[in-house]
Amino acid sequence: MNNKEQERGGSDVDDLEISRKAIAGDEATFLALLQKHKEDLLRTALAFLKSDHDALETLPIPIRFVSN
């Protein structure tokens, strides 16, 4: 496990299993996956959109307001 994985508290294998459940339609698991990676998602949106407001608007509402 590398440092980035340790910071997130998981490994790629965990993400793969979580992703499979999310793809199978488990909404709670999908939201948990988004929550786990919300900082990366926000950074990516900000890099493309160049606006804090617009980048925040790209995140689904449930993960915008839920803290880890």
N, C-alpha and C positions, 0 to 999 in steps of 0.2 A: 504494500500500500504506500503510495507516495504522499507527500505533505498535503497536497490539495485534497486528496481523498480523506486524509486524517482530519483536516479542518472541517470537512462536511460530515464526518462521522460515518462514512461508508466506503464501499468500494464499487468498482465498475460492475462487479457481479451482482451486488445488491441493486444497483440501478437497472440492470438488465432484467432482473426478476420483477422489480417494481414496474418497469416499462411494459413488460408482458401483461401484467395484471391491468394496467391502465388501458392498454390497447384492447384488452378483452372486455372493457366497458366498466371497470371498477372506478366510479367517479371519485370516491374518497382517495383512492390510491393515486389517481391522476393529479388531484389537487395537492396531495402530499409531495409528489414528484416536482410539481411546479414550485411549491413552497421551498423545497430543498435547494432548488437552483435559481431562486428568484433574483439573487444578486447578479448572477451571470446573465440572466435574461434581461435585467434592467440595464446592465452595462452594454450589452449588445444593442438593445434598442436605442440607447443614448448615442452610441457610436454612429448609428445610421441616421437617426432623426435630429441630432444636435439640439434637442430641446428637452429639458427636464420634464416639463408638462406633458409633451407628446409621448415621451418614453414611458412615463407613469401610466398614461392612458392605454398603452399596449398591454399592460399586465391585467389579467383577469381580476375582477373585484375581490374575490375571496383571498387572493394572496397579497393584495395591496395592503390590507389592513390587519393581517394576522402576523404576529411576530413569532420568531422561533423560540 
